[in-house]
Amino acid sequence: MIYRKANQKDYVTILNIWEESVLATHHFLTDTDRVEIKKEIPSYFQHLNIQLWYEKDDLIGFSAVNKQHLEMLFLKPNKTGKGYGKAIIYSLIKDFDIKTVDVNKDNKNATKFYINNGFLIVNETETDSSGRPYPILHLKLI
């Protein structure tokens, strides 16, 4: 796996990967909330260290880190279950020193993924950071 820092020209690609992944995995989101969140995401880009992840020339997904917190990790739906996520999370831990991540409580596969890769649930909030009714699990690398 290789990665490169994203730039502004990559933002449309990043949003497309985000939406494809969310449509495949976040069935708990309402369509209205998904559309609103997609509109909000670009406002965060300038505050994040965003990487695009590749296997040779094949784009797998992207990650976004703020300090030692993993803000986003999204893979193209056809790339999940093939070990790419595990390779990326190990690189993020090693190269970006991530220590924490937040996960939608209703995203059982993501929660299991992070727990299987060394994270522990340390707290839970009843809403997301925007006050939407989506409980969030806060995880820390152990």
N, C-alpha and C positions, 0 to 999 in steps of 0.2 A: 504494500500500500504506500502510495505517495500522496502528499498534500501540497497545496499552494494557497497562499493568502488570496482571498477574494478581493475583487475591486468593484467599483460601481457598475462596470459593464456586466458583472455577474449577477446583479440583483434580481433581474427578471428570472434567470435560471434558478436561483435560490428560492424565490417565491413559488415557482412552478413545482420544484421538488417538495417544498413544504406542503403545498396544496394536494399533490398526488398522494403523499404519505398520509396526511390527515384524512383524506377521503377514504383511504384504505384501512386506517387504524383507529381513528377518533370518532367512532359511531355515536358516541355520547354527546357530541357537540351538535347544537342546532345549526341549521344552515345559516341563519341570521348571524349567530355568533361567529361561525367560521369565516363568513365574509367580512365581518367587522375586525376580527383578529388579523386577517390577511391585510387589511388596510393599515392596521397599526404597526405591523412588523417592520416596514422600512424605516420608521422613525427610530428604531433601536440600532440599526446597522452601524451608524457612526460610533456607537459606544461599545461595539463588540469586536473581538478578534475572530473573524470568520474564515474558515478554511474549507476549500473544496477537496474532496477525497476521491482518489482515482486508483483503479487497478489497471496498470499500464495507461492506455489512453481512454479507458472507459470510466466515465463519471459515475461514482457510486452514491454520493450524497454530500452533505455539508454539516459542519459543526460551528457553533458560535460560543465563545468563551468570554466571560467578563471576570477579570482577575483569576481566581481559582474556582470559579463557579461555571459549570456547564449550563449555558442558557438553552441551547438547542442542539439536538443531534437527530437529523432526519436522513433516511436513506430512501432511494427510489424503491417503490414497492417490489419491483422484480429483483431487487438485490438483497432483500431480507432473508434471514435463515441460511445464509451461506458463509457465515463467519466474518463478514466484513465489519459488522457492528462491534464485535469483540476486538478485532484488530484496531479499529479506530479508537475505542475506549482505552485500550492499553497505550496507544500512542498519545492520547490526550492526557492520560495520567503521567506518563513519562516526560513528554515534551512540553506540556502546558501546565503541569502540576495541578490539575483539577482535583478538588477535594469534595465538592458538593454538587448536587443536581436536584432539581425539583421535577416531579412527575405528576401528571393527572392521576388521581386515585383510580379512576375508571379505566385507565390504560394498563390493564393487567399484564400484558406482554412486556411493556416497557419496564414496569416495576420489577417483574421477574428478571428481566435482562440485567438491570442495574444491581439487584441483590446477588445474582449469580456472578457478577463481576466485581464483587468486593464492597458494595455499598450497603448501608444499614439505614432503615427508616428511623429518623430521630424526632420527627415532629409532623403534625398534620394541621392544615388550615382548612376551613370549611368553604372558602371561596378562592378563586384565582387572584392574581395581583390587581386585576381590574374590578374585583368585587362580583364577578360572575359566579353563579352557583355550581362551580366545578371544584370539588375538594382537591387539594394539592398535598402530596406527600413530599417531605423534605428529607433528602438522603445525604449521608456523609460517608466518605470513603473510610473504611476501617483498616 
